[in-house]
Each structure stands twice: as C-alpha cells, then as structure tokens.
Amino acid sequence: MQNCVPCHRDDGTGVPTVYPSLSHSPVVNGDPKALAQWVLNGKRPPNLPSGRYSTQMLLFGWMKDEEAAALLTYVRAHFGNDSPPVAPATVAEARKP
C-alpha cells in the first residue's frame, strides 16, 4: 500500500501521462522477468515505449526474491489482470546483470 498506491492508486489505474496503469498493462502481463527487471533495477521493458511517462519507476531491489515475486504475482492477478504467478527463481534471474 505505501509503496505502490501513491503512484498507481488503489485501483491500479495510475495517473494518465504521469504514472502508468497496472490494469491490463502489456508490461505487467508480459514477460515476468522483464517486469522484475523494471521493478528491481529500473530496466525499461522493451514493450514500454521510451518517453511515454515523465516519471521513473522507484527501485525495489531491496526486496527479497520471495517478497518481489509475491508483489509481482499480486499485480499480475489483480486490477483486471489474469496472468500466471512469478516465481522467486525468476526474480533471482532478473537480478543478474
């Protein structure tokens, strides 16, 4: 709640042109490793066009693999999304350079 809601809102809709919506997002529902790399390291996913949002994603690299996997799984299963869970091993792989 305290880390995601300020930007993405309670319902995951974000703020148009400022913070992206999590609802039906191609990034959220796409490659889970690319999503993890964005959330943990700030690496922009290939399916998010550069310059689309004026803000930068805060980095959550401080999270343990299990915590990050649970967060990403939650986002991929809520806000109108219906994507498979993210495994801690996928998060660990996303941390590698």
N, C-alpha and C positions, 0 to 999 in steps of 0.2 A: 504493500500500500504506500509506504513512504517513499519508495524509490521509483515506482513506475507511474502512479496516479498523477503526480504533479504535471507530467508531460502528456501521458497517454489517456488520462481521465479514467473515471470509474468504469465506464462502459467500453473503454479501449478505442474510442473514436479519434483521439488525439486532437490537435488544433490545426485546421487546414493551413497549409503552406509553412507551418512552424514546426509541429510535431506530428509524425506520421500516425495514421490509424493502424491499430493492430488487427482490426476486423477485416477478414477476407484479404489480408495482405499477401502478395506473392512472396515476399521475403519471409514472413512468419510461416507460411505454408510450404515454402520451398525446401531447399537443401538444409537439413538441420545443422550440418557442420558450418555452412556459410552463415547461418543465423547465429550460431555460437561464436564464431569469429567476430562478428559485428558487435555482439553484446559484450564479449570479454575483452577484445583487443581494438575495437573501432575500425576493423577492416570492412569497408563497404562491400556488401554483396553485389555480384555482377548484375543482378536483376533490379537494382535500385539505381536509377539514373543519377549521375552526378549533378549536384546543384539543385535537386528537387526541393530540399528543405534547407532553410537558412541556419539551422542549429546542428550541433554534433551530438551524437549519442554519448551519454555518460558511460564510462567503462566500468564493468562489473567483474573484472579479472580477479578481484579479491575473494570472490565466491569459491567455495569448494566445488569440485566436479559434480557431486551429488546435488548440491543446492542449485547450481546453474541448470542442471538437467531438469530438476523439478520445476524451476521457474519457466524454462522454455517449453516444457511439456504442458504446463498450465496455460500459457499463452496460445499454444497450438491447439488446445482443446476448448478454449473459451472465446468469447467475443464473435461468435458465428463461425469460428474455425473448427475443423474436424480432421486434424492431421495426427499422424502417429506420434507416440511419445519420443522423447530424446533420451538416449542412454548416456550415463556418465562417461562411458568409453568414447562416445562421440565428442563430448566436451573436452576430454583429455586430449584427443586427437586435434581438436581445434586450437588448442594452446600451443601446439608445436609450430615453430617458425616456418 
